[in-house]
Amino acid sequence: MAAAAGKFCMVFVTVPSREVAKTIAGGLLSEKLAACINVIPGVTSYYEWQGKMEEDEELLLMIKSTSAKFSELSEFVKSKHPYDCVEVISADIDQGNQPYLDWIEKTCTK
């Protein structure tokens, strides 16, 4: 395993439907803002919104990218997402399979 030390990130975004997931994923890939987007179905989210407890069925996007692309990636997601308050959170990839990390870097380079 190779150390990546803040160079790469996983970004998590919840979406209300497969259609929204496909729109966001396709745009991120075509704009070279992400190398891979996993769409994970069957996520139940519980949260408070405007003073009420909510429960929604959502899908989770697990997006692999470079940390340098995060701001642009976040702005793109927010521009295509139907929610008022979009979940776009990032976690560093500290270590990984070097060929995979190299592929992320190459794929996210314009």
For each residue, the residues with C-beta under 8 A, 3 or more apart:
1: 95 96 97 98
2: 95 96 97 98 101
3: 94 95
4: 7 8 92 93 94 95 96 101
5: 94
6: 67 92 94
7: 4 66 67 68 93 101 105
8: 4 64 65 66 67 92 93 96 101 104 105
9: 64 65 66 67 70 90 91 92 93
10: 62 63 64 90 91 93
11: 34 61 62 63 64 65 70 73 74 77 88 89 90
12: 60 61 62 63 87 88 89 90 91
13: 24 60 61 63 77 81 86 87 88
14: 43 45 58 59 60 61 87
15: 20 21 24 58 59 60 61 81
16: 20 56 58 59 82 83
17: 20 21 59
18: 21 22 39 41 59
19: 22 23
20: 15 16 17 23 24 80 81 82
21: 15 17 18 24 25 37 39 59 61
22: 18 19 25 26 39
23: 19 20 26 27 80
24: 13 15 20 21 27 28 37 61 76 77 80 81
25: 21 22 28 29 34 37 39 61
26: 22 23 29 30
27: 23 24 30 31 33 76 80
28: 24 25 31 33 34 37 63 65 73 76 77
29: 25 26 32 33 34 37
30: 26 27
31: 27 28 72 76
32: 29 69 107 108 109 110
33: 27 28 29 65 69 72 73 76 108
34: 11 25 28 29 37 63 64 65 69 73 107 108
35: 64 65 103 104 107 108
36: 63 64 104 107
37: 21 24 25 28 29 34 61 62 63 64
38: 61 62 63
39: 18 21 22 25 59 60 61
40: 43 59 60 61 62
41: 18 59
42: 57 59
43: 14 40 57 58 59 60
44: 55 56 57 58
45: 14 54 55 56 57 58
46: 53 54 55
47: 53 54
48: 51 52 53 54
49: 52 54 85
50:
51: 48
52: 48 49
53: 46 47 48
54: 45 46 47 48 49
55: 44 45 46
56: 16 44 45
57: 42 43 44 45
58: 14 15 16 43 44 45
59: 14 15 16 17 18 21 39 40 41 42 43
60: 12 13 14 15 39 40 43
61: 11 12 13 14 15 21 24 25 37 38 39 40
62: 10 11 12 37 38 40
63: 10 11 12 13 28 34 36 37 38 73
64: 8 9 10 11 34 35 36 37 93 104
65: 8 9 11 28 33 34 35 69 70 73 104 108
66: 7 8 9 69 70 104 105 108
67: 6 7 8 9 70 90 92
68: 7
69: 32 33 34 65 66 72 73 108
70: 9 11 65 66 67 73 74 90
71: 74 75
72: 31 33 69 75 76
73: 11 28 33 34 63 65 69 70 76 77 88
74: 11 70 71 77 78 88
75: 71 72 78 79
76: 24 27 28 31 33 72 73 79 80
77: 11 13 24 28 73 74 80 81 86 88
78: 74 75 81 86 88
79: 75 76
80: 20 23 24 27 76 77
81: 13 15 20 24 77 78 86
82: 16 20
83: 16 86 87
84:
85: 49
86: 13 77 78 81 83
87: 12 13 14 83
88: 11 12 13 73 74 77 78
89: 11 12
90: 9 10 11 12 67 70
91: 9 10 12
92: 4 6 8 9 67
93: 4 7 8 9 10 64 96 101
94: 3 4 5 6
95: 1 2 3 4
96: 1 2 4 8 93 100 101
97: 1 2 100 101
98: 1 2 101 102
99: 102 103
100: 96 97 103 104
101: 2 4 7 8 93 96 97 98 104 105
102: 98 99 105 106
103: 35 99 100 106 107
104: 8 35 36 64 65 66 100 101 107 108
105: 7 8 66 101 102 108 109
106: 102 103 109
107: 32 34 35 36 103 104
108: 32 33 34 35 65 66 69 104 105
109: 32 105 106
110: 32
